[in-house]
């Protein structure tokens, strides 16, 4: 691990103890061993096989499932969410994100899919999961 410390600051409490230390680190660099590179690489796009398998397995556990409708009726909503995380990232206001996901969903759903109001929680759950995975990878990276 290689890094440069840019600034160091501290806050001294009334009794003379140091209460807080802040450090600004610049030019942070981590050397990843070649055999571990695959663990820290960011996917260029969502892996639909992995995402679909996850949601197929966990669909019935979701709190938004008011009925016993099968995964196949929600697959377009889940797909809209995980693809939306890659497409939009975290750069949109939640209302704008929901609006764009709805537009995407309307383009890809078929007659067997649930309507947007019923599919919206699935899309948002998939978006949040996919976005959290990318954010965690960036944090580790």
N, C-alpha and C positions, 0 to 999 in steps of 0.2 A: 504494500500500500504506500503510495507516494502522495504527499500533499504539502502545501505551503500554508503557513499560518499568516493571515493578513493583519488581523487585529486581535488583541486580547483585552478584555475589560472585566472588571469585577465590581461587586457591590459589597461593601463592608457593613455588617450589622452594628448596632449600637455597642454591643459588648466586644467588638473588635474582631469577631469571627467573620470569615468570608462567607457570605450567604449565597452568592450566585457568581458564576464565572461564565462569560460568553466568549466564544472564539469564532472568528470568521475564517473559514477555510476556503482557499482558492486553489485552482489547478489540481483538483482531486483526481487521482488516477488509481485504478485498481487493475492489477495484472491477474487475469484469470488463467489458471492452468488449462492447457489445451483439452485435457480430458473432461473438464467441467464446463467448457464453453457452451454446450447445448443447454445447460441449466439456466444460463443467464442471458440467452439471446431472446430478443423480442420477436414475436411472430410478425411477418409482414402483413398478414391478413388473418382473420379468424379461421380456425380449423373447423369447418362445419361438421366433420365426423365426430370430433371430440365434443363439441358443444351440443350437438344433437343427442349424442349418447348420454351426456350428463342430464339434459332436461328430460329425456325419455325415462331415465331411471328415477329422477326426483320430482317429476311432474305431480304425482299424486300427493306429495308432501307439502305442496304450496298452500299457504294460508288463504290465498285468493280463490282456491278451488271450492266453489259453493256447491257444485254438482259433481257427479262422477263421470264427466265427459272425458273421453280419452285424449291421449297426447296428440294424436293426429289432427284433432280439431284446433289445437293450439300451436302446432309446429311453425306455422307462418309467423305467429306473434313472437315466439322465441327467436326465430331466425332474424326477424326485423330488429330485435333488441341487440343480439350479439353483433350483427353487422353494423348497427347504428353506433355502437361503442367505438368501433374502428373508424367509421365514417365521420362521426361528429366529435369524438373525444369528450372533453369536459369544458368545451368553449362556449356552450350555449346556456342561456337561462333555462331553468326546468320547464317553463311553459313553452318556450320555443322548441326545446328538445322533444317534448311530447307531441307538439304539432308536426314536426318533421317526421317523427317515427310513425305517426298516424298516416301521413301522406305516403310514406314508404310502404306501410302495411296495406293500404288500399290498393297499391299497385301490384302487390305480390299474393294477396290472399285469393283463395278460390271459393267456390260455392260450399265446400265442406268446412271451411274455416269459421271460427266464431267471429262475431262482429267486433269492431274495434273496442267498444266499451267493455266487452267481456275479455278481449285479448290484451288490452292495455296493461294490466298488471303483469302478465307474462312477459310482454315486451320489455317493460321497465325492469323486471327481475333479471332477465337475460342481459340487458344493457348494464345494469349495476354489477352483475357478476363478471362480465367480460371487462368492464372498465376497471374494476378492482384488481383483476389479474394483471392487466397492463400496468396499472399504477404500482402494484407490488413489485413487478419486475423492474420498473424504473427505479423504485426505492432501493432495491437490492443492487441494481446495476450501478 
